[in-house]
Amino acid sequence: MAQMQPAEVTAREVNTDQEDGEEVETVTQETARKAQRVVAAHSADTAECIMLLDMLGVGPHSAS
């Protein structure tokens, strides 16, 4: 199986918002879906996948 190359994030894929006085970066839905697929493909199990997706801010328990 071919190795996946890291996706480059362009300026238009990342938005910066203010939340509680701190800058918070948000990504587009397309970028989030790509990240979810990569994490799911490389996770050992469902629990690890959910944990990693939440850490990235694109998981089922992450704020939308």
FIKEKE-728145 format. One line per field, with one value per atom (N, C-alpha, C, CB): residue number from 1; residue in one letter; atom name; z, y, x negated. Coordinates in nm, 2 decimals. Glycine has a CB too. Example, Ala and Ser with C-alpha at 12.3 -4.5 7.8 and 13.67 -1.06 7.14 Angstrom:
residues 2
nr	[1,1,1,1,2,2,2,2]
rest	[a,a,a,a,s,s,s,s]
atom	[N,CA,C,CB,N,CA,C,CB]
c3	[0.78,0.78,0.78,0.90,0.71,0.71,0.79,0.57]
c2	[-0.57,-0.45,-0.33,-0.45,-0.22,-0.11,0.00,-0.06]
c1	[-1.32,-1.23,-1.32,-1.13,-1.28,-1.37,-1.29,-1.41]
end
This chain:
residues 64
nr	[1,1,1,1,2,2,2,2,3,3,3,3,4,4,4,4,5,5,5,5,6,6,6,6,7,7,7,7,8,8,8,8,9,9,9,9,10,10,10,10,11,11,11,11,12,12,12,12,13,13,13,13,14,14,14,14,15,15,15,15,16,16,16,16,17,17,17,17,18,18,18,18,19,19,19,19,20,20,20,20,21,21,21,21,22,22,22,22,23,23,23,23,24,24,24,24,25,25,25,25,26,26,26,26,27,27,27,27,28,28,28,28,29,29,29,29,30,30,30,30,31,31,31,31,32,32,32,32,33,33,33,33,34,34,34,34,35,35,35,35,36,36,36,36,37,37,37,37,38,38,38,38,39,39,39,39,40,40,40,40,41,41,41,41,42,42,42,42,43,43,43,43,44,44,44,44,45,45,45,45,46,46,46,46,47,47,47,47,48,48,48,48,49,49,49,49,50,50,50,50,51,51,51,51,52,52,52,52,53,53,53,53,54,54,54,54,55,55,55,55,56,56,56,56,57,57,57,57,58,58,58,58,59,59,59,59,60,60,60,60,61,61,61,61,62,62,62,62,63,63,63,63,64,64,64,64]
rest	[m,m,m,m,a,a,a,a,q,q,q,q,m,m,m,m,q,q,q,q,p,p,p,p,a,a,a,a,e,e,e,e,v,v,v,v,t,t,t,t,a,a,a,a,r,r,r,r,e,e,e,e,v,v,v,v,n,n,n,n,t,t,t,t,d,d,d,d,q,q,q,q,e,e,e,e,d,d,d,d,g,g,g,g,e,e,e,e,e,e,e,e,v,v,v,v,e,e,e,e,t,t,t,t,v,v,v,v,t,t,t,t,q,q,q,q,e,e,e,e,t,t,t,t,a,a,a,a,r,r,r,r,k,k,k,k,a,a,a,a,q,q,q,q,r,r,r,r,v,v,v,v,v,v,v,v,a,a,a,a,a,a,a,a,h,h,h,h,s,s,s,s,a,a,a,a,d,d,d,d,t,t,t,t,a,a,a,a,e,e,e,e,c,c,c,c,i,i,i,i,m,m,m,m,l,l,l,l,l,l,l,l,d,d,d,d,m,m,m,m,l,l,l,l,g,g,g,g,v,v,v,v,g,g,g,g,p,p,p,p,h,h,h,h,s,s,s,s,a,a,a,a,s,s,s,s]
atom	[N,CA,C,CB,N,CA,C,CB,N,CA,C,CB,N,CA,C,CB,N,CA,C,CB,N,CA,C,CB,N,CA,C,CB,N,CA,C,CB,N,CA,C,CB,N,CA,C,CB,N,CA,C,CB,N,CA,C,CB,N,CA,C,CB,N,CA,C,CB,N,CA,C,CB,N,CA,C,CB,N,CA,C,CB,N,CA,C,CB,N,CA,C,CB,N,CA,C,CB,N,CA,C,CB,N,CA,C,CB,N,CA,C,CB,N,CA,C,CB,N,CA,C,CB,N,CA,C,CB,N,CA,C,CB,N,CA,C,CB,N,CA,C,CB,N,CA,C,CB,N,CA,C,CB,N,CA,C,CB,N,CA,C,CB,N,CA,C,CB,N,CA,C,CB,N,CA,C,CB,N,CA,C,CB,N,CA,C,CB,N,CA,C,CB,N,CA,C,CB,N,CA,C,CB,N,CA,C,CB,N,CA,C,CB,N,CA,C,CB,N,CA,C,CB,N,CA,C,CB,N,CA,C,CB,N,CA,C,CB,N,CA,C,CB,N,CA,C,CB,N,CA,C,CB,N,CA,C,CB,N,CA,C,CB,N,CA,C,CB,N,CA,C,CB,N,CA,C,CB,N,CA,C,CB,N,CA,C,CB,N,CA,C,CB,N,CA,C,CB,N,CA,C,CB,N,CA,C,CB,N,CA,C,CB,N,CA,C,CB]
c3	[0.00,0.00,0.00,0.12,-0.08,-0.09,0.03,-0.22,0.07,0.18,0.15,0.23,0.24,0.21,0.25,0.30,0.17,0.19,0.28,0.06,0.37,0.46,0.37,0.56,0.40,0.33,0.37,0.35,0.27,0.30,0.33,0.19,0.44,0.47,0.42,0.63,0.34,0.28,0.37,0.13,0.34,0.42,0.42,0.38,0.31,0.30,0.37,0.16,0.41,0.48,0.63,0.44,0.68,0.82,0.85,0.88,0.94,0.99,1.13,0.98,1.17,1.31,1.37,1.31,1.49,1.56,1.70,1.57,1.77,1.90,2.00,1.92,2.09,2.19,2.33,2.16,2.42,2.55,2.55,2.63,2.45,2.45,2.38,2.58,2.34,2.28,2.13,2.35,2.05,1.91,1.90,1.82,1.82,1.80,1.65,1.87,1.60,1.46,1.43,1.41,1.32,1.28,1.13,1.29,1.10,0.96,0.88,0.96,0.75,0.67,0.69,0.52,0.65,0.66,0.58,0.62,0.46,0.38,0.44,0.24,0.50,0.57,0.69,0.61,0.76,0.88,0.84,0.96,0.73,0.68,0.63,0.56,0.57,0.53,0.65,0.45,0.76,0.88,0.95,0.98,0.95,1.01,0.93,1.00,0.80,0.73,0.75,0.58,0.76,0.79,0.93,0.77,1.03,1.16,1.17,1.26,1.11,1.12,1.05,1.05,0.95,0.88,0.96,0.74,1.04,1.12,1.26,1.10,1.31,1.45,1.48,1.50,1.60,1.64,1.66,1.76,1.72,1.75,1.76,1.88,1.78,1.78,1.89,1.80,2.01,2.12,2.09,2.25,2.03,2.00,1.89,1.95,1.79,1.68,1.74,1.58,1.83,1.89,1.97,1.97,2.05,2.13,2.04,2.22,1.94,1.85,1.77,1.75,1.73,1.66,1.75,1.60,1.87,1.97,2.00,2.10,2.01,2.03,1.92,2.05,1.80,1.68,1.67,1.55,1.74,1.74,1.63,1.72,1.57,1.46,1.50,1.33,1.62,1.66,1.70,1.78,1.73,1.77,1.89,1.78,1.98,2.11,2.10,2.22,1.99,1.97,1.94,1.86,1.99,1.97,1.82,2.06,1.76,1.62,1.60,1.55]
c2	[-0.12,0.00,0.12,0.00,0.22,0.34,0.43,0.42,0.50,0.59,0.71,0.62,0.76,0.89,1.01,0.89,1.11,1.23,1.32,1.30,1.39,1.49,1.59,1.55,1.62,1.72,1.86,1.71,1.95,2.09,2.17,2.15,2.24,2.33,2.47,2.33,2.51,2.64,2.74,2.65,2.87,2.98,2.97,3.11,2.94,2.94,2.82,2.94,2.72,2.60,2.62,2.48,2.72,2.74,2.88,2.73,2.89,3.01,3.04,3.01,3.16,3.19,3.27,3.28,3.22,3.28,3.32,3.18,3.40,3.44,3.36,3.59,3.30,3.22,3.25,3.07,3.31,3.34,3.42,3.21,3.51,3.59,3.52,3.63,3.39,3.31,3.29,3.18,3.29,3.25,3.10,3.30,3.06,2.92,2.90,2.88,2.81,2.78,2.67,2.74,2.69,2.60,2.56,2.65,2.44,2.39,2.37,2.26,2.36,2.34,2.20,2.37,2.17,2.04,1.94,2.04,1.98,1.89,1.85,1.96,1.95,1.92,1.83,2.05,1.85,1.77,1.62,1.83,1.61,1.47,1.40,1.48,1.47,1.41,1.36,1.50,1.44,1.41,1.29,1.53,1.28,1.17,1.04,1.20,1.04,0.92,0.87,0.95,0.97,0.93,0.87,1.05,0.93,0.88,0.75,0.98,0.73,0.60,0.49,0.62,0.52,0.42,0.37,0.47,0.46,0.42,0.39,0.53,0.40,0.37,0.22,0.44,0.19,0.04,-0.01,0.02,0.08,0.04,0.16,-0.04,0.14,0.24,0.35,0.19,0.30,0.39,0.48,0.31,0.43,0.51,0.61,0.42,0.57,0.66,0.78,0.58,0.75,0.85,0.95,0.79,0.90,0.98,1.07,0.89,1.02,1.10,1.20,1.01,1.17,1.26,1.38,1.19,1.34,1.45,1.54,1.38,1.48,1.56,1.66,1.47,1.62,1.71,1.81,1.62,1.78,1.87,1.84,2.01,1.72,1.68,1.55,1.66,1.51,1.39,1.40,1.33,1.29,1.30,1.38,1.16,1.39,1.46,1.61,1.39,1.65,1.78,1.88,1.79,2.00,2.11,2.14,2.23,2.16,2.20,2.34,2.13]
c1	[-0.08,0.00,-0.09,0.10,-0.06,-0.14,-0.12,-0.09,-0.23,-0.23,-0.16,-0.38,-0.08,0.00,-0.10,0.13,-0.10,-0.17,-0.09,-0.22,-0.15,-0.08,-0.01,-0.17,0.11,0.19,0.14,0.34,0.12,0.08,0.21,0.00,0.20,0.32,0.29,0.34,0.39,0.37,0.45,0.43,0.42,0.48,0.63,0.43,0.69,0.84,0.90,0.88,0.82,0.88,0.88,0.80,0.81,0.81,0.86,0.66,0.96,1.01,0.97,1.17,0.95,0.91,1.03,0.78,1.08,1.18,1.14,1.31,1.21,1.18,1.28,1.19,1.22,1.31,1.25,1.31,1.32,1.28,1.14,1.26,1.13,1.00,0.89,0.97,0.90,0.80,0.83,0.77,0.72,0.75,0.77,0.63,0.87,0.90,0.91,1.03,0.83,0.83,0.93,0.69,1.01,1.11,1.08,1.25,1.10,1.08,1.21,1.00,1.20,1.32,1.37,1.29,1.49,1.55,1.47,1.69,1.42,1.35,1.22,1.32,1.15,1.02,1.04,0.95,1.15,1.18,1.21,1.30,1.29,1.32,1.19,1.42,1.10,0.97,0.89,0.89,0.89,0.82,0.89,0.82,1.02,1.09,1.06,1.24,1.05,1.02,0.88,1.03,0.78,0.64,0.63,0.55,0.69,0.68,0.75,0.75,0.87,0.94,0.86,1.08,0.79,0.71,0.59,0.67,0.54,0.42,0.44,0.32,0.56,0.59,0.60,0.72,0.55,0.55,0.69,0.47,0.78,0.92,1.01,0.92,1.14,1.23,1.21,1.37,1.17,1.14,1.03,1.12,0.92,0.80,0.84,0.69,0.92,0.97,1.04,1.05,1.14,1.22,1.14,1.33,1.05,0.96,0.87,0.87,0.81,0.73,0.81,0.66,0.93,1.01,1.05,1.14,1.09,1.12,1.00,1.17,0.88,0.76,0.74,0.64,0.77,0.76,0.88,0.75,0.98,1.10,1.19,1.05,1.19,1.28,1.35,1.20,1.36,1.42,1.57,1.35,1.63,1.77,1.81,1.83,1.71,1.73,1.68,1.66,1.62,1.57,1.68,1.47,1.66,1.76,1.76,1.73,1.88,1.88,1.90,2.00]
end
